[in-house]
């Protein structure tokens, strides 16, 4: 019997998000702790699940802004502005 459980469509575990985004899982955890990313759901075991499209889009935005050497507080403000505008 396969112990791998199917996740709701469009939700990914941290490792999968990191692999697709080209970053380390610790980067995803750090961005989450800093309030830059939000988990879409949590498994009964406490594992965070992330929306594929939303999270990958935000990681790309964050990495692009980081290349400009802006502080994380500025990045958080930019993401909040995007969210407020519905982008």
N, C-alpha and C positions, 0 to 999 in steps of 0.2 A: 504494500500500500504506500502510495506517495504521500510523504508528510508535508510537501510543499502546498501551502494553501493559496488559493487564488485570491488576488487582491481585487478590490473594486476597480472597474475599468478607469484608466487614466491616473491611478495612484501608484506611486513608486516608493520603494524603500530608499533610505539615505544613500546606500551604496550604489543603487541603480541611477539615482539622480546625479551623484558625483561623477560616475563613469560617463554618462551622457553629456554632462556639462564640462568635462575635462578638468575637474578639480578633485581634491581629496575629500573623503567623507568628513574629515575634521573641519574643512572649510564650510560645508553645509551646516554642520552643528554650530560653528562659530557665527555664521550669518543668522542662524535661527536665534541664538542666544542674544545677539545684538539687536534683534527685532527687525532685521532686514528681510527675513523669510518667515513664513508661517506654515506650520504643518496643516494639511487639510483634514487629517484624521489621525487617530491613534488606535493601534490594535489593542485587544484586551490585555496583551502582555506588555503594553507600554511603548511599543515601537512606533515612531512617528512615520506617517505616510504623507507624501507630498504630491500635489497636483502636477502632473508632468509638464503641461504647457506653461502654466503660470510660473512655476518654479524655474524652469529652464530659461524662460524669458527674463525673469528677474536676475538670475545669476549672470546672464549675458550683459544686462544693463550694469550691474554692480561691477563686473570685471572691466567693462569699458570705462566706467567712471574712475575706478581704482588706477587705471593706466594714466589718468590725469593727475594722480597723486593727491586726490581730495580726501579729507578725513571721513571716517565712517558716519559721523554725525551729519555731514553734508549729504552723503549718499542716502541716509535714512530720510532726510528732508525731501530730496528729489523723488524718492519712491513714494513718499506720502503725497506729494503734489501730483504725481502720476495717478495714484489711487483716487485722489479727490476729483480729478478730471475724468476718471473712468477710462484711463488708458491702460 
